[in-house]
Amino acid sequence: MTDGIFIAKAAAYIGAGFAMAVGSLGPALGQGMIGKKACEAIGKYPESGNKVRLTMILAMAFVESAAIYALVIALLLIFFS
């Protein structure tokens, strides 16, 4: 293989790593904040624990979808570059 192909592959791998790093940072922080607020809400109002827990799980699923999209983009960069 030529040097150009190696450089292109290396750039694709670096781009995939960068996509995962940036694409996972927001969801990680968001899930932490969601969990924090859910724990505070359950601590203040224990009788509403089931409703808060259900809402928290749904919110975390929506937030996690952004990280899954970042993973898909990273895999596309790795395997189709």
N, C-alpha and C positions, 0 to 999 in steps of 0.2 A: 504494500500500500504506500501511497505517497504521503508526504508531509501534510498536504492540504486536507486529506481525508482524516488524518489523525487530529488535526486542529479542529475540524468540524465536529468530530465525535467528542472531543474534549469540551468544546463549547456547548454541545448538547447536554453532556453530563453536568457541567457547571450550571447550565440553565435549569435543568431538572432539579438539582439540589436547591438552587435559589428559589424556584417556584414552590417547592415544598416548604422551605424555611419561611418565606413570606406568607404563603397561603395557609400555613398552620398557626402562625402567630396570632392572628385575629381571632380565629375560633377558640384557641386555647385561653386567651384572655377573656373572651366572651363567656365561655363555659364556667370559668372561675367566678366571674361576677354573678352569673345566674345561680350557681350553687350557693354563693355567699348570701345573696338576697333571699333565696328559698330557706336557708337555715335560719336567717333572721326572722322571716315571716312565721316559720313553724315555731320558733322559740317564743315569739310574742303571742301567737294565736294557735295553740296546740290543737284546738278542735277543728281547725281547717287544714290539718296536715295532709289529708288525702287529696284535696283539691289543689293545694300548692304543689304537692309531689307530681301530680299528673301534668300540671302546667309546666313545671320545671323539666320534666322528661320530654315533652313536646318541644319546648323552646330549645333544649340541647340538641334534639334531632335536627331542627332547622339550622342551628348554628354549625353543626358538624357537617352539613352538606357542603359548605364552602371548602372545608378541608378535603372532602372527597373529590370535589372538582379539581382542586390543586393536585391531588394524587393522580387523577386521570390525565391532566395536562403533563405532569412529570413523566408518566409512563409513555405518553405519546411522543414526548421529546426523546426519550431513551430508545424506544423501539422503532420509531419511524423517522429517524434522522439520517 
